[in-house]
Amino acid sequence: MRSINYGEDTIRQYIVDILNNIIREENLPFERADVQVIIKGGSIKNQQYPDIVIWEKGKVLAKASLLIELKQPKYVPFDTDLIDNAFLKA
């Protein structure tokens, strides 16, 4: 029997669509939410890829207001490796 599952990118985009609708409908002080933004450091090794970025509204230069990391339920949210990785992206 065949089964159909959604991949991580599909779920991430679905969440961004919901966030963008909320931002628009509630007239929140954010420009929009984006998926898979590349944050460049001094080298390719230092590049980070937060799952979702919410941008501050009205800035000439893009300024992130919030970085969101999504994890499957099997992960423990207080795992120090996960927290350190999210901190580096922020």
Kinemage of the C-alpha trace (Angstrom):
@kinemage 1
@onewidth
@group {chain A} dominant
@subgroup {mainchain}
@vectorlist {calphas} color= white
{ca met a 1} P 0.000 0.000 0.000
{ca arg a 2} L 1.307 3.457 -0.902
{ca ser a 3} L 1.254 6.335 1.521
{ca ile a 4} L 1.713 10.059 1.111
{ca asn a 5} L 3.589 12.196 3.602
{ca tyr a 6} L 4.573 15.824 3.581
{ca gly a 7} L 8.243 16.764 3.692
{ca glu a 8} L 9.813 19.278 6.033
{ca asp a 9} L 9.887 22.027 3.372
{ca thr a 10} L 6.141 21.664 2.762
{ca ile a 11} L 5.312 21.967 6.462
{ca arg a 12} L 7.670 24.929 6.867
{ca gln a 13} L 6.047 26.772 3.939
{ca tyr a 14} L 2.569 26.014 5.296
{ca ile a 15} L 3.541 27.609 8.635
{ca val a 16} L 5.001 30.665 6.851
{ca asp a 17} L 1.769 31.087 4.872
{ca ile a 18} L -0.204 31.052 8.137
{ca leu a 19} L 2.194 33.547 9.749
{ca asn a 20} L 1.994 35.900 6.755
{ca asn a 21} L -1.816 35.795 6.853
{ca ile a 22} L -1.775 36.655 10.568
{ca ile a 23} L 0.739 39.481 10.011
{ca arg a 24} L -1.450 40.929 7.262
{ca glu a 25} L -4.857 40.431 8.930
{ca glu a 26} L -3.762 41.721 12.339
{ca asn a 27} L -1.691 44.561 10.839
{ca leu a 28} L 1.309 43.496 12.921
{ca pro a 29} L 4.561 45.501 12.823
{ca phe a 30} L 6.330 42.936 10.638
{ca glu a 31} L 7.087 42.955 6.925
{ca arg a 32} L 6.633 39.216 6.345
{ca ala a 33} L 7.894 35.739 7.215
{ca asp a 34} L 10.322 33.896 4.919
{ca val a 35} L 11.610 30.333 4.673
{ca gln a 36} L 15.241 29.170 4.577
{ca val a 37} L 17.048 32.504 4.636
{ca ile a 38} L 20.837 32.197 4.453
{ca ile a 39} L 22.699 34.115 7.155
{ca lys a 40} L 26.293 34.513 5.995
{ca gly a 41} L 29.176 34.715 8.402
{ca gly a 42} L 32.836 35.222 7.583
{ca ser a 43} L 33.036 31.964 5.606
{ca ile a 44} L 30.887 29.268 4.040
{ca lys a 45} L 31.449 27.231 7.210
{ca asn a 46} L 29.752 29.996 9.217
{ca gln a 47} L 26.544 30.112 7.147
{ca gln a 48} L 23.343 29.440 9.054
{ca tyr a 49} L 19.896 28.466 7.777
{ca pro a 50} L 17.099 29.291 10.232
{ca asp a 51} L 13.835 27.596 9.275
{ca ile a 52} L 11.741 30.775 9.384
{ca val a 53} L 12.641 34.477 9.656
{ca ile a 54} L 10.127 37.215 10.489
{ca trp a 55} L 11.307 40.631 9.264
{ca glu a 56} L 10.840 43.971 11.006
{ca lys a 57} L 8.608 46.349 9.082
{ca gly a 58} L 9.698 49.683 7.650
{ca lys a 59} L 13.472 49.232 7.689
{ca val a 60} L 15.563 50.213 4.677
{ca leu a 61} L 17.953 47.367 5.419
{ca ala a 62} L 16.386 44.034 6.247
{ca lys a 63} L 16.373 43.405 9.979
{ca ala a 64} L 15.189 40.125 11.428
{ca ser a 65} L 12.764 40.392 14.332
{ca leu a 66} L 12.476 36.669 14.996
{ca leu a 67} L 14.243 33.468 13.921
{ca ile a 68} L 12.274 30.238 14.287
{ca glu a 69} L 13.763 26.749 14.392
{ca leu a 70} L 11.346 23.870 13.837
{ca lys a 71} L 12.051 20.403 15.193
{ca gln a 72} L 10.170 17.135 15.096
{ca pro a 73} L 8.423 16.124 18.344
{ca lys a 74} L 11.094 13.487 19.022
{ca tyr a 75} L 13.566 16.260 20.023
{ca val a 76} L 13.817 17.551 23.576
{ca pro a 77} L 13.356 21.363 23.430
{ca phe a 78} L 15.861 21.978 26.235
{ca asp a 79} L 18.683 19.974 24.626
{ca thr a 80} L 21.817 22.128 24.946
{ca asp a 81} L 23.039 21.273 21.425
{ca leu a 82} L 19.745 22.466 19.910
{ca ile a 83} L 19.780 25.637 22.009
{ca asp a 84} L 23.429 26.382 21.115
{ca asn a 85} L 22.700 25.896 17.414
{ca ala a 86} L 19.667 28.210 17.541
{ca phe a 87} L 21.691 30.783 19.489
{ca leu a 88} L 24.406 30.803 16.805
{ca lys a 89} L 21.797 31.476 14.123
{ca ala a 90} L 20.337 34.352 16.116
